[in-house]
Amino acid sequence: MSVLHRTRKSQKTLADPPLESVPTPATSTEPAAPDAVPRTRTGATWVGVCAAALTLVVLIVFMLQNTRRVEVSFLWMNGSVPLALALLIAGVGVGIVAMVIGTARVTQLRRLVHHRQRRH
């Protein structure tokens, strides 16, 4: 189960069974270690930061290896820029277009849900 979709457990009550008597999931063949540390959002964030740092290192190496200048023409603008910078600008442009389309879709779905809730 994803860390982001995990729900918080309610406070322990007398009706809750002790942790030792909770059965393990059927998919697990071995019991969990008693000293196992649960996964947290902070841990997931740390993994994300490490992945982002590695991606930035790869991006820096890519940019250092592609310093040759290329001629770029776009609409009425033209000029000479390093190849890596041209590709980076194009990638950021695609990311912005994807975010705009995603935002439009999320807004559309929220309006639909709001409209359906108002009818009921």
Distance bins in CASP14 RR format, pairs under 12 A and 6 or more apart:
PFRMAT RR
TARGET T0000
AUTHOR 0000-0000-0000
RMODE 2
METHOD distances of the structure
MODEL  1
1 7 0 0 0 0 1 0 0 0 0 0 0
1 25 0 0 0 0 0 1 0 0 0 0 0
1 27 0 0 0 0 0 1 0 0 0 0 0
1 38 0 0 0 0 0 1 0 0 0 0 0
1 39 0 0 0 0 1 0 0 0 0 0 0
1 44 0 0 0 0 0 1 0 0 0 0 0
2 39 0 0 0 0 1 0 0 0 0 0 0
2 41 0 0 0 0 0 1 0 0 0 0 0
2 44 0 0 0 0 1 0 0 0 0 0 0
3 38 0 0 0 0 1 0 0 0 0 0 0
3 39 1 0 1 0 0 0 0 0 0 0 0
3 40 1 0 0 1 0 0 0 0 0 0 0
3 41 1 0 1 0 0 0 0 0 0 0 0
3 42 0 0 0 0 1 0 0 0 0 0 0
3 43 1 0 0 1 0 0 0 0 0 0 0
3 44 1 0 1 0 0 0 0 0 0 0 0
3 45 0 0 0 0 1 0 0 0 0 0 0
3 46 0 0 0 0 0 1 0 0 0 0 0
3 47 0 0 0 0 1 0 0 0 0 0 0
3 48 0 0 0 0 0 1 0 0 0 0 0
4 39 0 0 0 0 0 1 0 0 0 0 0
4 40 0 0 0 0 0 1 0 0 0 0 0
4 41 1 0 0 1 0 0 0 0 0 0 0
4 43 0 0 0 0 0 1 0 0 0 0 0
4 44 1 0 0 1 0 0 0 0 0 0 0
4 45 0 0 0 0 0 1 0 0 0 0 0
5 39 0 0 0 0 0 1 0 0 0 0 0
5 41 0 0 0 0 0 1 0 0 0 0 0
5 44 0 0 0 0 0 1 0 0 0 0 0
6 38 0 0 0 0 1 0 0 0 0 0 0
6 39 1 0 0 1 0 0 0 0 0 0 0
6 40 0 0 0 0 1 0 0 0 0 0 0
6 41 0 0 0 0 1 0 0 0 0 0 0
6 44 0 0 0 0 0 1 0 0 0 0 0
8 38 0 0 0 0 0 1 0 0 0 0 0
8 40 0 0 0 0 0 1 0 0 0 0 0
8 41 0 0 0 0 0 1 0 0 0 0 0
9 16 0 0 0 0 1 0 0 0 0 0 0
9 19 0 0 0 0 0 1 0 0 0 0 0
9 22 0 0 0 0 0 1 0 0 0 0 0
9 38 0 0 0 0 0 1 0 0 0 0 0
10 16 0 0 0 0 1 0 0 0 0 0 0
12 18 0 0 0 0 1 0 0 0 0 0 0
12 19 0 0 0 0 1 0 0 0 0 0 0
12 22 0 0 0 0 0 1 0 0 0 0 0
16 22 0 0 0 0 1 0 0 0 0 0 0
17 23 0 0 0 0 1 0 0 0 0 0 0
19 31 0 0 0 0 0 1 0 0 0 0 0
19 32 0 0 0 0 1 0 0 0 0 0 0
19 34 0 0 0 0 1 0 0 0 0 0 0
19 36 0 0 0 0 0 1 0 0 0 0 0
19 38 0 0 0 0 0 1 0 0 0 0 0
20 31 0 0 0 0 0 1 0 0 0 0 0
20 32 0 0 0 0 0 1 0 0 0 0 0
20 34 0 0 0 0 1 0 0 0 0 0 0
22 31 0 0 0 0 0 1 0 0 0 0 0
22 32 0 0 0 0 1 0 0 0 0 0 0
23 31 0 0 0 0 1 0 0 0 0 0 0
23 32 0 0 0 0 0 1 0 0 0 0 0
24 30 0 0 0 0 1 0 0 0 0 0 0
24 31 1 0 1 0 0 0 0 0 0 0 0
24 32 1 0 0 1 0 0 0 0 0 0 0
24 33 0 0 0 0 0 1 0 0 0 0 0
24 36 0 0 0 0 0 1 0 0 0 0 0
25 31 0 0 0 0 0 1 0 0 0 0 0
25 32 0 0 0 0 1 0 0 0 0 0 0
28 36 0 0 0 0 0 1 0 0 0 0 0
30 36 0 0 0 0 0 1 0 0 0 0 0
32 38 0 0 0 0 1 0 0 0 0 0 0
37 43 0 0 0 0 1 0 0 0 0 0 0
38 44 0 0 0 0 0 1 0 0 0 0 0
39 45 0 0 0 0 0 1 0 0 0 0 0
39 46 0 0 0 0 0 1 0 0 0 0 0
39 47 0 0 0 0 1 0 0 0 0 0 0
40 46 0 0 0 0 1 0 0 0 0 0 0
40 47 0 0 0 0 0 1 0 0 0 0 0
41 47 0 0 0 0 0 1 0 0 0 0 0
41 48 0 0 0 0 0 1 0 0 0 0 0
42 48 0 0 0 0 0 1 0 0 0 0 0
42 49 0 0 0 0 0 1 0 0 0 0 0
43 49 0 0 0 0 1 0 0 0 0 0 0
43 50 0 0 0 0 1 0 0 0 0 0 0
44 50 0 0 0 0 0 1 0 0 0 0 0
44 51 0 0 0 0 0 1 0 0 0 0 0
45 51 0 0 0 0 0 1 0 0 0 0 0
45 52 0 0 0 0 0 1 0 0 0 0 0
46 52 0 0 0 0 0 1 0 0 0 0 0
46 53 0 0 0 0 0 1 0 0 0 0 0
47 53 0 0 0 0 0 1 0 0 0 0 0
47 54 0 0 0 0 0 1 0 0 0 0 0
48 54 0 0 0 0 1 0 0 0 0 0 0
48 55 0 0 0 0 1 0 0 0 0 0 0
48 56 0 0 0 0 0 1 0 0 0 0 0
49 55 0 0 0 0 0 1 0 0 0 0 0
49 56 0 0 0 0 0 1 0 0 0 0 0
50 56 0 0 0 0 0 1 0 0 0 0 0
50 57 0 0 0 0 0 1 0 0 0 0 0
51 57 0 0 0 0 0 1 0 0 0 0 0
51 58 0 0 0 0 0 1 0 0 0 0 0
52 58 0 0 0 0 0 1 0 0 0 0 0
52 59 0 0 0 0 0 1 0 0 0 0 0
53 59 0 0 0 0 0 1 0 0 0 0 0
53 60 0 0 0 0 0 1 0 0 0 0 0
54 60 0 0 0 0 0 1 0 0 0 0 0
54 61 0 0 0 0 0 1 0 0 0 0 0
55 61 0 0 0 0 0 1 0 0 0 0 0
55 62 0 0 0 0 0 1 0 0 0 0 0
56 62 0 0 0 0 0 1 0 0 0 0 0
56 63 0 0 0 0 0 1 0 0 0 0 0
56 88 0 0 0 0 0 1 0 0 0 0 0
57 63 0 0 0 0 0 1 0 0 0 0 0
57 64 0 0 0 0 0 1 0 0 0 0 0
58 64 0 0 0 0 0 1 0 0 0 0 0
58 65 0 0 0 0 0 1 0 0 0 0 0
58 84 0 0 0 0 0 1 0 0 0 0 0
59 65 0 0 0 0 0 1 0 0 0 0 0
59 66 0 0 0 0 0 1 0 0 0 0 0
59 84 0 0 0 0 1 0 0 0 0 0 0
59 85 0 0 0 0 0 1 0 0 0 0 0
59 87 0 0 0 0 0 1 0 0 0 0 0
59 88 1 0 0 1 0 0 0 0 0 0 0
59 91 0 0 0 0 0 1 0 0 0 0 0
59 92 0 0 0 0 0 1 0 0 0 0 0
60 66 0 0 0 0 0 1 0 0 0 0 0
60 67 0 0 0 0 0 1 0 0 0 0 0
60 84 0 0 0 0 1 0 0 0 0 0 0
60 88 0 0 0 0 0 1 0 0 0 0 0
61 67 0 0 0 0 0 1 0 0 0 0 0
61 84 0 0 0 0 0 1 0 0 0 0 0
62 82 0 0 0 0 0 1 0 0 0 0 0
62 83 0 0 0 0 1 0 0 0 0 0 0
62 84 1 0 0 1 0 0 0 0 0 0 0
62 85 0 0 0 0 0 1 0 0 0 0 0
62 87 0 0 0 0 1 0 0 0 0 0 0
62 88 0 0 0 0 1 0 0 0 0 0 0
63 81 0 0 0 0 0 1 0 0 0 0 0
63 82 1 0 0 1 0 0 0 0 0 0 0
63 83 0 0 0 0 1 0 0 0 0 0 0
63 84 1 1 0 0 0 0 0 0 0 0 0
63 85 1 0 0 1 0 0 0 0 0 0 0
63 86 0 0 0 0 0 1 0 0 0 0 0
63 87 0 0 0 0 1 0 0 0 0 0 0
63 88 1 0 0 1 0 0 0 0 0 0 0
63 89 0 0 0 0 0 1 0 0 0 0 0
64 82 0 0 0 0 0 1 0 0 0 0 0
64 83 0 0 0 0 0 1 0 0 0 0 0
64 84 1 0 0 1 0 0 0 0 0 0 0
64 85 0 0 0 0 0 1 0 0 0 0 0
65 82 0 0 0 0 0 1 0 0 0 0 0
65 83 0 0 0 0 1 0 0 0 0 0 0
65 84 1 0 0 1 0 0 0 0 0 0 0
65 87 0 0 0 0 0 1 0 0 0 0 0
66 81 0 0 0 0 0 1 0 0 0 0 0
66 82 1 0 0 1 0 0 0 0 0 0 0
66 83 1 0 1 0 0 0 0 0 0 0 0
66 84 1 1 0 0 0 0 0 0 0 0 0
66 85 0 0 0 0 1 0 0 0 0 0 0
66 86 0 0 0 0 1 0 0 0 0 0 0
66 87 1 0 0 1 0 0 0 0 0 0 0
66 88 0 0 0 0 1 0 0 0 0 0 0
67 81 0 0 0 0 0 1 0 0 0 0 0
67 82 1 0 1 0 0 0 0 0 0 0 0
67 83 1 0 0 1 0 0 0 0 0 0 0
67 84 1 0 0 1 0 0 0 0 0 0 0
67 85 0 0 0 0 1 0 0 0 0 0 0
67 86 0 0 0 0 0 1 0 0 0 0 0
68 80 0 0 0 0 0 1 0 0 0 0 0
68 81 0 0 0 0 0 1 0 0 0 0 0
68 82 1 0 0 1 0 0 0 0 0 0 0
68 83 1 0 1 0 0 0 0 0 0 0 0
68 84 0 0 0 0 1 0 0 0 0 0 0
68 85 0 0 0 0 0 1 0 0 0 0 0
68 86 0 0 0 0 0 1 0 0 0 0 0
68 87 0 0 0 0 0 1 0 0 0 0 0
69 79 0 0 0 0 1 0 0 0 0 0 0
69 80 1 0 1 0 0 0 0 0 0 0 0
69 81 1 0 0 1 0 0 0 0 0 0 0
69 82 1 0 1 0 0 0 0 0 0 0 0
69 83 1 0 0 1 0 0 0 0 0 0 0
69 84 0 0 0 0 0 1 0 0 0 0 0
69 85 0 0 0 0 1 0 0 0 0 0 0
69 86 0 0 0 0 1 0 0 0 0 0 0
70 78 0 0 0 0 0 1 0 0 0 0 0
70 79 0 0 0 0 1 0 0 0 0 0 0
70 80 1 0 0 1 0 0 0 0 0 0 0
70 81 1 0 0 1 0 0 0 0 0 0 0
70 82 1 0 0 1 0 0 0 0 0 0 0
70 83 1 0 1 0 0 0 0 0 0 0 0
70 84 0 0 0 0 1 0 0 0 0 0 0
70 85 0 0 0 0 1 0 0 0 0 0 0
70 86 1 0 0 1 0 0 0 0 0 0 0
70 87 0 0 0 0 1 0 0 0 0 0 0
70 89 0 0 0 0 0 1 0 0 0 0 0
70 90 0 0 0 0 0 1 0 0 0 0 0
71 77 0 0 0 0 0 1 0 0 0 0 0
71 78 1 0 0 1 0 0 0 0 0 0 0
71 79 1 0 0 1 0 0 0 0 0 0 0
71 80 1 0 1 0 0 0 0 0 0 0 0
71 81 0 0 0 0 1 0 0 0 0 0 0
71 82 0 0 0 0 0 1 0 0 0 0 0
71 83 0 0 0 0 0 1 0 0 0 0 0
71 86 0 0 0 0 1 0 0 0 0 0 0
72 78 1 0 0 1 0 0 0 0 0 0 0
72 79 1 0 1 0 0 0 0 0 0 0 0
72 80 1 0 0 1 0 0 0 0 0 0 0
72 81 1 0 1 0 0 0 0 0 0 0 0
72 82 0 0 0 0 0 1 0 0 0 0 0
72 83 0 0 0 0 1 0 0 0 0 0 0
72 85 0 0 0 0 1 0 0 0 0 0 0
72 86 1 0 1 0 0 0 0 0 0 0 0
72 87 0 0 0 0 0 1 0 0 0 0 0
72 89 0 0 0 0 1 0 0 0 0 0 0
72 90 0 0 0 0 1 0 0 0 0 0 0
73 79 1 0 0 1 0 0 0 0 0 0 0
73 80 0 0 0 0 0 1 0 0 0 0 0
73 81 0 0 0 0 0 1 0 0 0 0 0
73 86 0 0 0 0 0 1 0 0 0 0 0
74 81 0 0 0 0 0 1 0 0 0 0 0
74 86 0 0 0 0 1 0 0 0 0 0 0
74 89 0 0 0 0 1 0 0 0 0 0 0
74 90 0 0 0 0 1 0 0 0 0 0 0
74 93 0 0 0 0 0 1 0 0 0 0 0
77 89 0 0 0 0 0 1 0 0 0 0 0
78 86 0 0 0 0 0 1 0 0 0 0 0
79 85 0 0 0 0 0 1 0 0 0 0 0
79 86 0 0 0 0 1 0 0 0 0 0 0
80 86 0 0 0 0 1 0 0 0 0 0 0
81 87 0 0 0 0 1 0 0 0 0 0 0
81 88 0 0 0 0 1 0 0 0 0 0 0
81 89 1 0 0 1 0 0 0 0 0 0 0
81 90 0 0 0 0 0 1 0 0 0 0 0
82 88 0 0 0 0 1 0 0 0 0 0 0
82 89 0 0 0 0 0 1 0 0 0 0 0
83 89 0 0 0 0 0 1 0 0 0 0 0
83 90 0 0 0 0 0 1 0 0 0 0 0
84 90 0 0 0 0 0 1 0 0 0 0 0
84 91 0 0 0 0 0 1 0 0 0 0 0
85 91 0 0 0 0 0 1 0 0 0 0 0
85 92 0 0 0 0 0 1 0 0 0 0 0
86 92 0 0 0 0 0 1 0 0 0 0 0
86 93 0 0 0 0 0 1 0 0 0 0 0
87 93 0 0 0 0 0 1 0 0 0 0 0
87 94 0 0 0 0 0 1 0 0 0 0 0
88 94 0 0 0 0 0 1 0 0 0 0 0
88 95 0 0 0 0 0 1 0 0 0 0 0
89 95 0 0 0 0 0 1 0 0 0 0 0
89 96 0 0 0 0 0 1 0 0 0 0 0
90 96 0 0 0 0 0 1 0 0 0 0 0
90 97 0 0 0 0 0 1 0 0 0 0 0
91 97 0 0 0 0 1 0 0 0 0 0 0
91 98 0 0 0 0 1 0 0 0 0 0 0
92 98 0 0 0 0 0 1 0 0 0 0 0
92 99 0 0 0 0 0 1 0 0 0 0 0
93 99 0 0 0 0 1 0 0 0 0 0 0
93 100 0 0 0 0 0 1 0 0 0 0 0
94 100 0 0 0 0 0 1 0 0 0 0 0
94 101 0 0 0 0 0 1 0 0 0 0 0
95 101 0 0 0 0 1 0 0 0 0 0 0
95 102 0 0 0 0 0 1 0 0 0 0 0
95 103 0 0 0 0 0 1 0 0 0 0 0
96 102 0 0 0 0 0 1 0 0 0 0 0
96 103 0 0 0 0 0 1 0 0 0 0 0
97 103 0 0 0 0 0 1 0 0 0 0 0
97 104 0 0 0 0 0 1 0 0 0 0 0
98 104 0 0 0 0 0 1 0 0 0 0 0
98 105 0 0 0 0 0 1 0 0 0 0 0
99 105 0 0 0 0 0 1 0 0 0 0 0
99 106 0 0 0 0 0 1 0 0 0 0 0
100 106 0 0 0 0 0 1 0 0 0 0 0
100 107 0 0 0 0 0 1 0 0 0 0 0
101 107 0 0 0 0 0 1 0 0 0 0 0
101 108 0 0 0 0 0 1 0 0 0 0 0
102 108 0 0 0 0 1 0 0 0 0 0 0
102 109 0 0 0 0 1 0 0 0 0 0 0
102 110 0 0 0 0 0 1 0 0 0 0 0
103 109 0 0 0 0 0 1 0 0 0 0 0
103 110 0 0 0 0 0 1 0 0 0 0 0
104 110 0 0 0 0 0 1 0 0 0 0 0
104 111 0 0 0 0 0 1 0 0 0 0 0
105 111 0 0 0 0 0 1 0 0 0 0 0
105 112 0 0 0 0 0 1 0 0 0 0 0
106 112 0 0 0 0 0 1 0 0 0 0 0
106 113 0 0 0 0 0 1 0 0 0 0 0
107 113 0 0 0 0 0 1 0 0 0 0 0
107 114 0 0 0 0 0 1 0 0 0 0 0
108 114 0 0 0 0 0 1 0 0 0 0 0
108 115 0 0 0 0 0 1 0 0 0 0 0
109 115 0 0 0 0 0 1 0 0 0 0 0
109 116 0 0 0 0 0 1 0 0 0 0 0
110 116 0 0 0 0 0 1 0 0 0 0 0
110 117 0 0 0 0 0 1 0 0 0 0 0
111 117 0 0 0 0 0 1 0 0 0 0 0
111 118 0 0 0 0 0 1 0 0 0 0 0
112 118 0 0 0 0 0 1 0 0 0 0 0
112 119 0 0 0 0 0 1 0 0 0 0 0
113 119 0 0 0 0 0 1 0 0 0 0 0
113 120 0 0 0 0 0 1 0 0 0 0 0
114 120 0 0 0 0 0 1 0 0 0 0 0
END
